[in-house]
Structures are given as C-alpha cells and as structure tokens.
Amino acid sequence: MNFKEKVFEILDGGEKKKTTLNKQVNAIIMALIILSVIAIILASYAPLRERFGTTFNIFEVLTIIIFSLEYGLRIWIADLKYPALSASKARLKFISSPMGMVDLIAILPFYLPFVVAFDLRFLRLLRILRLLRVLKLKRHSRALKIIVRIFSEKRSELSITLFVTFILLLISSSVMYNLENEAQPDKFPDIISTFWWAIATLTTVGYGDVFPITPLGKFFGGIIALLGIGMVALPTGIISAAFIEGLEKEKKKKKKKRGMPENAEDYKFCPCCGQPLPEN
C-alpha cells in the first residue's frame, strides 16, 4: 500500500473498514469541528472576546490549517474514491459534491477577505458562515448520516408539501392584501410585504406585529391559522414516520451483522447455543 492509498484509508476508506487510525482521525476532526463552533459562539461575547481574543484567533487559524489540509488531501485522493473516473473528473466530482461544498464553505470565509475587499456587513456574514462547518460532522457522525439519508429519501414528499405551502402562502398574502390594504396601508403595503404576515400566521407563530383589523380580514386570518395547523403537521408527520422507519432499518442492519434474526428482541437466549443474548 503506497502513501496515497494509506491517506485514503485513513480519511475515506474507514466507512468500509474502520481502522484504529481512522477512528482516531475522525475523532480529532469531530472534536475540532465542535470546539471551533463553540469558540465562534464564545467569541461573540464582548468580555470573552476582549480577554481571550488572541487565543480565539490562534485557535481559528489552527483549525483552518487542519480543515484546509483535510480538504486538499480529499481532493488529492478523489481518484481513489471514484476509481471509474479520470483523476481530473474525480476531483471535480468531489469538489462539486455536497460534502465537498461543505468542506469548502467551512474554510472559504477565512480566505476571502485576503483576496477581495468587503464592507463590514458582508464580512460579518462571512463570519457567520463559519458556523456551517458544523455540517462537516455529517461525514464523521453516524447519527447525522441517518438524518441526511432520511431527508434524502423523503425529499419528493417534502417537496410536495413545501410547494403546497408556498401556493397557500401566495394565495393568503394576495387575499389579505386586498382585504387590509385600505385599512392598514402601512402594515399591508403590497403582496410581498404581506408574506411576512402569512408566514407568521400559517406557521402558527403569530408575532402580533402585523394583524388584520377588518371583519373579513379577521375571518380570513382565522381560516389561515386553522389551515396552518394541518400544513405544519404534514411535513412533521412525514419526517417522524421516516425517522422511525430509518431507526428500524438500522436495528435490522445491526442484527444482520451480528448474525441474529430480525425478531431477535423476542429471544432472551440464543436458539443455537442456549447462551443469553446481549441486550441492545
């Protein structure tokens, strides 16, 4: 095994065969991701920033160096990850993949200010984007992998509910604009501005900063609020059912790996040797 294959085994080959070194590297990267996010949050407190600002900056540079090295190595070994493609196409596929984009976004906000001059508002936005590095945990966390897989499997059902919700938002905003515009031109000046009321009402949040005052507006607003209960429940029910189904699949995979029957929870003793079965 040459050096490149060894790097691939450490960084990416662990999904098929978890070696001790692979587990250690994954644990270190996971710890760095969590600690870097905690450091970003703590640095938002002025007293802590004034006292430990230099420490935060040094730790930020250290994590960026490690994340950048990891990103560069993953680009380098992409041809081993996608052996059916040429080296250039494999690297391009990794860079454009969802996890490749997450890796890039995790380090890009640090480098961009050195290349392009930004105003302070955009610079703050770039700093906020650093929190997206928590998405890197998906590669190292089994729980996050399950969550991403569930959302991916149910994307068609969720997209339908989101589309129906958008249509309902559009209709309710248009109707409420026509009902309330004359009575409250400052609160409902146009359909786009009325979207805020529709979102707050349909999601049953109801901030109370914008609300109808005409009889027809109140009546229509009540209908939208009631419809919102059902609309919010639809994606929630889809995701909940998918999570239960996904967890059951994971349990079956574990039992299959251990050579146990799928209904092994019904047994307290092994039907072959009579020894007590380990508890899950």
Secondary structure, DSSP 8 states (H G I E B T S, - for coil): --HHHHHHHHHTGGGTS--HHHHHHHHHHHHHHHHHHHHHHHTTSHHHHHHHHHHHHHHHHHHHHHHHHHHHHHHHTHHHHSTTS-HHHHHHHHHHSHHHHHHHHHHHHHHHHHHS---HHHHHHHHHHGGGGGGGHHHH-HHHHHHHHHHHHTHHHHHHHHHHHHHHHHHHHHHHHHHHTTT-TTTSSSHHHHHHHHHHHHTT---SSS---SHHHHHHHHHHHHHHHHHHHHHHHHHHHHHHHHHHHHHHHHHHHTT--TTGGG-SB-TTT--B----
